[in-house]
Amino acid sequence: MVVHDHVDDAGSGRLPDPAQVPCPWRDSYPPEAPTTYPYPPVPLTRLLDDAAIDFPHNEAVRFRGASVTYRQLLDRVDRFASALASLGVGQGERIGVLLPNCPQHVVAVLAAWRLGAIVVEINSGHDEEQLAHQLSDASCRVVVCLDSAYPRLAQIADRTPSITEVIVTGLHNALPFPKNRLVALRGRWDATSHKIVADAPAWRLDDLIKRSPPAPPPVEIDPVENVAVLLYTGGTSGSRTATMLTHANVVANAFQVRLWLPDIHTGAENVLCGVPLFHAYGMITGLGLGLLSAATLTLQSDVDVATTLATINKHRPTILPGTPALYLALSEAEDVDAHDLSSLRVLLSWGAPLGVEVATAVERLTGARLRQGYGLTEAGAVTHANPVSGKAKADSVGVPLPDTVCTLRDVDDPRRPAPQGEPGELAIAGPQVMAGYWNRPEETAATLVDGWLLTGDLATVDDEGYFSIVGRKQELIPVGDRSVYPSEVEAVLCQHPAVRQAAVAGVPDECRGHKVKAYVMCHQGAEVTDDEILAFVAQQLAPYKLPRHIEFRAELPRDVAGRTLRRQLSAETDRAAA
């Protein structure tokens, strides 16, 4: 593949100039997809302003039967921005957002951006140790959270001294009558018994909005230089770090996704967002794409398959960003035929490999086109995707999006190209690539090299420019003097008719350093032994790649993007052996 054949700068100790790397995958673009685009240098709130001007009466956000128009959303955002300014929030200040998918999440994020503040998105499922680390690492002074989360913040107050203001809200505040009263009665809350800051009780978000004028102070924002959001991730090295995405990063990535989707009608789409907004994938394909398209953003805080089916049936979304886990659940839902899914046109899948049988089943059930892609937090969220109207390959994450350049590097020395035909570390350059890691200059320097983002992901590319992810550098299993790619073994395991999902990790071995262990979830009612599965995979894999042990599991640990947590499985095995 010519991706490997460009002139390299290995002799100079540098990676090649991204502008000089050939992009043969562009020949695989569908006719309507541009190879490049002039992304507007605007702050993120410009997307809201434009939608409110052009479609003021269109529904902007739906949530559990309630909705707000773009004009109403703009008013709430500006009022809350005024309230934040009155609390002393200014440009560059970090605001922690500890909320599930709900209208208040959208308001809080956009209001912070209006002031040039930096949003610190926090997973609402984090334990106290993770909460304390992220809030203190980012030096958040203001936190917006659910009232039910307030006591958790009180428990870590001694570890988060930077916090001086807490703003609370409840899901009932976003619901219509009488649901708002019923939910409120079930979740009564008293801030006076859980003060985080002495003599500073929590503020109510709705009260601040009602009493503040829709006239926040004007702020000059440089989209290229000003950071919009900190998103905590395992990092390309595995440590918990905050990725800094600028306004320009997020705007560009939203445009890239929008340009990739054919037949998008501005002001007429409905994006169903069950992927958490605190995750880069949800922020880009939910909030970013929704605002850019002046679409209705239908939010789900519960992502179980029953709720998803009911929401599709009732609210008629046209675009669904999802994960392989969601699509697997949809394909197996017993009552799926009782729901009308015909409104869906485009389904997106990120985070983990999407099985061919699952994709085929979901496309049959919905009549929509389901396309697999790839991305990582350090690159906005989305860098690759299979063409929606063009050729899609089931075993591939597709081709790089417009203005995205990729090269495969030698696993041991990124200054050298990967050997022809062999997997290499995926390096990415493009307008969506992060500004760096928050307060981590050494990790930033090791990850952003000569204009490239070294992803830590291992990939292959075919003759048409379609990429496939084969694993993580850190998750390669060294067996003797050879390496095993977990994804290769997992793919073979999942071909067995009894296997629903599988994960593979390395565990210590006295003779060869490591051995392969498989963790298998079977289909409901399936009966199979480990010997039968081992005999099956032995027909397709070299002996050194074969699992030496199979552990049957009811569930596999996954993150919010649907990725299998292989390191957690290895750690569990290590603890059990200790």
N, C-alpha and C positions, 0 to 999 in steps of 0.2 A: 504493500500500500504506500502511496507516495507521501503519506503523512510522515513516514520515517525517512524519506529520501532528501529532504531539504538540506541546504548547506548549514552546517552546525558551527557554533563558536566554541566547541569544547576545548580547542587549543588555547583559547584566550581565557579560559576559566569562567566563561559566561554562557548562559542559555541563549538560543537564537532570538533575534528581534521578532516579536509577534507579528509585526507588519510584513515580514518577509516569509512567513510560513504559508505554504500553499493550503488552500481550503477546498479540496476536491469534493467534499460533501455538498457543496452548494449546487452541484449538478443534479443532486437528488431532491432539491427543493421543489415543492409544487409551484405552478406558475404564479399563483397569487401572493407567494411569500417573498418579500424583498430580502436581498442579501445584506443590505445595510439600511440605516434609517437615521435621520437627524433628530435625535431625542431632545425634546425641549429642556433647556436648563431652568427648570422651575421648581419651587418647593412643593412638597406633597399636597399641601392644602389647596394649591391651584387646581388640582383635579376635582376637589369638592366645589370650589368656587365656580368652575366651568359647568359642572353638572347642575348646580343650583340655578345658574343663569339660563341654561338651555332647557332644563326639564324640572322646573320648580315644583310641579305638582305630582311628579312621578314618585312612587314609593322608593325610598332609599334603603330602608332597613325594615325587615320583618322579623318578628320574634314571638313565637307562641301566641299567635292571634292578634298581636298588636303591630302597628307599623307607623313610621314617620316618613314624611315626604322629604325631598332634598331641601326645600326651603326651610322646613322645620329642623332638619338636621343641622343646616348651616347656622340657624339661630341658636340652637343649643350649644354647638361647638364654640361659637363666638362668645356666648354668655359664660361658658365654663372657662374659656381662655381668660376672660376679664376677671373671673373669680380667682384663678390661679395667679394672675398678675398681682391682684390685691394681697395675695399671701406671699408676695415677694419672688415668685417664680420668674426667672429671666432666661436669656439665651444661654445655652450650654448646660443648664442645670438638669440633673437627672431626676426623672419622675418614675417611680416604680408602679407598674400596672399589674395587679394581682387579681385578674378577673377571668372568668370563663367567657365563652362566646355569648355576648349579649349587647344590646344597643349602647349601654354605658361604656363598654370597652371601646367601641368605635368613637364615641364622643370624647373620652379621655385622651385617646391617642391623637386625634386630630387637633384637639385644643392645645395639647402640649406642643405639637408641631407648629401651630399658629404662632406660638411665642418663641420658637427656635429652641425649645427645650428638647432634651434627649429622652426618649421613651425607653425604659428598661422593662422589657417584657419578661414576666416571671411565670413559670408553669404553676398553675394553681394546685397541682397535685404534689408539689415538692414537700419534703419533710422539713422540720424546723432547721436542721443543720444546713440544708441547701438554701432555704430562704435567707438565713442569716448571712451565709457566705455571699450570695449575690447582691443583697441589699447593701451590705457593708463594702463589698468590692467596688460597687458603682457609686458609693457615697450618696445614696438617695436621701434627699431631704423630705420629699413628699411621696406618699404612697396612696394609691387609689385601690380599694379592695372591697370585696363583699363584706357585709356586716358579720357574716358567719366566720370570716377569716380574721377578724379583728383580735379575738383572744389569742390566736396563734402568733400574731405580731407582738402582743403583750408579753408572750413567753420568751421572746428573743430580744426584748428591748435593751438588755444590757450588752448585747452583741451588735446592736445597730444604732450607735449613738448619733449618727448623722440625721436620723429621722426626727423632724420637728412638727410635721403636719400629717395627719391621716384623714383621708376622705373616704367615707363608706357609702355603700349603696346596697340595695337588695334586688334580687331578680324580680320581686313583686312590683318594684317601681316601674318596670318596663311592661307590665301586663295590664290588660283592660279590666274594667270592673265586670264581674265580681271576683275574678281570679286574683287580682292584686290584694284584696282583703283576705281571701282564704289563705294565700301563701304567707302573707304577713302575720296572720294569727298563728300559723304553724311555726314561724321562725322569729318570735319576739326576741328583742335584743336590747341590752342596756349598756351603753358605752361608759356609764359612770363607774361601773364595777371593773372595767378593764382599761384603765388609762395607760397609754404607752408613754406619753410625755407628761410630766408633772404639770398640773394646772393647764393642760391643753387637751380638752376632750375632742373626740373626733368630729369632723364636719360631715354634714349630710350633703351628698352630691346634688340631689334634687333641690335642696334649699339654696345652695350656692347658685345654681342655675337660675332659679326663680328671682332671686334678689339682685342679680348682676346684669348690667347693661350689655347688649350685643355689640360692644365696641371695644375690643381689646387693643392695647397699644400697638402701633405699627412696629414691625421688626424687620430689618434687612437680613435676609437669609441667603447665603451663598450655597446653592445646591451641591456644588462639587466639594466644597470644603467642610460644610456643616454636617455633623453626624445627626441622623434622624433617630436611630434606634440601636440599642444594645441587645443582642440576642445571644444568650448563653448556649454554648455547644460543647461537645466533647473535644472540639478542635481537631485539626488534622493529626495532632500528636497524642490525643486521648485525654488531655487535662481539661478541666472545666474553665473555659475562658469566654469572654464576651466579644462577639464579633461586632465590629463597628460598620454599620451600613449608612451611607450618606443619603441625603434626599435624592441625589442624582442616581445612586445605585438602585434604589427602590423604584423610582420613576422609570428608569431604563428597563428594568426587569419586567415591570408591569406591561410596558409597551412591547417588549419582546414576546411575551406570552400572547398579548392581544394580536400582534401581527401574525402569529403562527396559527391562530384559529380562524378558519374561513367563515364567511357569512355571518359575522358578528354585527348585529344591528344596534347602534348606539341608542340608548334610551328604551330598548325593547327586550333586553335580556334579564334573566333571573338566575343568579349564582347561588347555589345551595352550598353553604360553608359550614361543614361539620368539623373540618380540620381546624385545630385550635389557632386562633389569631396570634397567640403568643409564640407560634412556630413560624419560621420563615415561609414555609409552603403556604400556610393559611394567610399570612400577611400579603403575599404577592398574588396568589391565585384567587383569594377571597376579597380582601379589602382593596388591594391595588387594582386588580382587574375590574372589580365592581365599580369603583369610582371612575376609572378611566373610561369605562363603557357606559357610564350613567345607568348602570343596571340596578335592579333590586337585589340587595344582599340578604338572602334568607339565612338566618343564623340558627344553628343547632348547638345547644350546650350538652346535649346527650346524643351520642353517636351510635347507639345500639341499632341493630338492623330494623327492628319494629318501628322505632321513631323515624328512621330515615325513610322507610317505605310510606309511612303515613304522611310525612312531610311532602314527599314527592307527589303523592296522590292528591293532596289538598292544595299545595302552593304552586305546583306546576313549574318547577325550575327547568332551565334549558341547559345549564352548564353545571357539572358536578366534579369538583376536585376531590379525589378520594385516595385511598390507599389499597394495596392488595388485600389487606385483612377485611376491609369493608366490602370489596367486590366478591371475595370468597363467601362472606356471610350472605350477601344478596343472592349469589348463585345457589346457595343451599337453603334459603328461606322457604319453609313449607307453604306459606300463604302468599307467595309473591304474585301468583296469577290473579289474586283478588284485588290487586292494586293497578291503577292506570299509570304506567311509567312512560307513556308516549311523548310527554313534553320534552324529555331529555334528548339533546342532540349531540353533545360532546361530553365524554367522560375522561378525566385525566387521572393517571395513576403514577405516584411517586413513592419513594422511600424503600422499596424492596422489589425483588423480582415478581413479575405478574405471570402466573401460570397460563399456558395457552388454553387449557380447557376452561379455566375460570373466565378468561377474556371472551372466549367464544360463547359461553353460556350467558354472560351478562349482555353481550351485544344482541343475542337472540331475544332475551327477555325485554330489553328496552328499545331495540331498534336504533340505538345510538352508536356512535363510533367511540370505542374505548382505546385510548392511546397511552402507552407507557413512556415515561421520560426519566430524567435524572437531574439532580442538582444537589447543592449543599449550602448550608447557611452562609458560608464564606463567599458564595457567589450569588447572593440575593435569594436564591432558592432554586432557580430553574436555569439550566444551561443546555440541556439536550431534550429532544422529544421526537417521537415518530411523527411524520407528517399526518395531519388529520385527513386531508383530501388526496394525499399521494400514497406512495408505497410505505407500508408499515411492516416491520419485521418483529415477529413475536418474541424472539430471543435477544432483542436489542433494545437499548434505551433511546435509539434514534440518532439523529444528527444534531450537531451544534446549532443553536438558534442564531438568528441574524446578529452579525457583529461579534460573534463568539468564535474565538480561535482556540484550537486544541493541538496538543502534541503529546506523544507518548515518550517518556524518559526512562532511562536505565534505572532499575530499582535501586541499585547501590550507588549510582553517581548521576544525579539529574542533569549534570552538564553534558552528558552523552545521550544520544537517542537510544531508545529501546531497540534491541536486535530485531531485524525484519521478521515479522510473523509471530513474534513472542509478545506476551503481555508486558506492559510498561506502566509506570506511574503516570496518571492523567494530569497534565498541566493545562490550565485554562487562563485565557486572557479575554477581557471584555468589559463593557461599561458597568456590568453588574457586580464585578469583583470588589470585595470589601476594601475599606481603607486600612484595616489592620485589626489587631486584637487590643482591647482596652487595657492600658497599663501593662502591656506585655511586649516590650520592644524586641526581646530576644526571640520569642515565638513568632512575632510578626516577621522578623528578618529571615527566619528559617522557612517560613511559609510563602511569603511574597518575595520572589527572587527574579530579578531582571525583568520585571513586568509580567511575571507569571505567578499564578496561584498553584502551588504544588498541593494537590488534593489529598494525597495519601491513599487514593483509590487506584486499584490496578485494573487496567482495561485492555481490550483488543479493539481493532478496527478492521472492517472488511474492505473490499475493493470499491464499494460504493460510498464509503465514508460513514457507515453505520457503526456506532460504538456499542460495546458490551462491557459491563462491569463484572469482573471476575472475583473481586475481593478487596480487602484492605491490606495494606502493607503490614500493619500490626497484627492482622489476623491470619497471615500465612502460617501454615503449620509445618515446621521443619522436622521432617522424618528422615533421620540419618543425614545424608548429604543432599537430599531432595526436598522440594517444597510442594505442599498440597494446598490447592485453592478450595476453601470450604464450599463456595458456591457451586463448583463442579460436582462435588460429591452430593450436595443437597439436591441438585437438579436430577441426578440419577435416582436418588431415594424417592423423590416425589413422583417418579414414573411408575412406582409400584402401585397397583390399584387399591391397596389398603391404606396407603399413606396419604394423609391430608396435608400435613406440613412437616418440614424437617429442618433441623439446624445441626451444624457440625462445628466442633471446636477441638483444639489440641489439648491434650492432658499429658502430664509427665510420664516418661517411660525410661526405665533404667538402661535399657539396651540402646535405643535409638534417639534418646533425647525427648521425643514426643511421639504420641500415637494419636490416631484419629478416633474421636468418639462422636457418635450420632445420637441426637435427641429427636424422637419421632412422635408426632401426633397422628393417630389413626382416624379414619372416618368412623362415624358413629355406627356401632354394630359390627364393624370389621373385626375379624379374628385372624391374627397372624403372629408367628413367632419371630424372634430375632434371627434364628437360623435361616428361616425362609427369606427374610429381607436380605441377609448377608449373601445368601446364594444368588439372589436376584442381582445385586449390585456387582458381585464378583464377575458376572458375565460381561460387564461394560467398563470396569475400572482396573487399572494396573494394581498389582498386589499391594504396593506401598501406600496406595490411596484408600484402601479398604478400611472401614471402621473396625476397630478391635472390640468395640462394645457398643451396644444399642440400649438406650434408656427410653422407655415409653413414658410419655407425659400427656396430661390432660390439656395443658397450655404451654406455650413458649413465651418467655419474657420479651416484650417489644417496647420500643419507645413510641412517642406520640405520632411519629411519622410512619410507624409500621415496621421499622427495621428490627430484625432479630438482635437481641443483645447477647452476642456470642461470648463476650468477655465475662458477662454475668454467669453464664452457664459454666464456663471454665472455673470461675471463682467458687461456684457452688460445689463443683466436683473436688476442687482442692480442699475446701473446708471439710467435706465429708470424709476425705482420705486422711485428714490430719489427726 
